[in-house]
Amino acid sequence: MQSEIDSQQALRGVQILGVNAIGRESGNEGMTAGRVLPWLQPSTGEDVWTLWQVTYRDVVILGPGNERLGVFNLTENDLSDPANYAALKSQLLDAAEQQYEPD
């Protein structure tokens, strides 16, 4: 999906990356093997999952000011279903078209 989005003409680029949960570090090697998806591992004290109130397999869609625009859960919306794939891709491209409005 990243390469498809990169080929689109959007106001801003889209970067897809994974953020693991604290305490699940043992799965990092398997998650990144043979993949090009950037994968972040927060350290203790940087509990992104709690701060962002995410659940397992959530895609958090951020806007140009890093504001949360939406959440797309991959367990509920399997990307092997073309409709789900298209819906996530559309949400990401819509986020890329958002105008930045500082506070």
Secondary structure, DSSP 8 states (H G I E B T S, - for coil): -HHHHHTS--SS-----EE--TT-GGGHHHHHTT--S-EE---TT--HHHHHT--TTEEEEE-TTS-EEEEEETTTS-TTSHHHHHHHHHHHHHHHT------
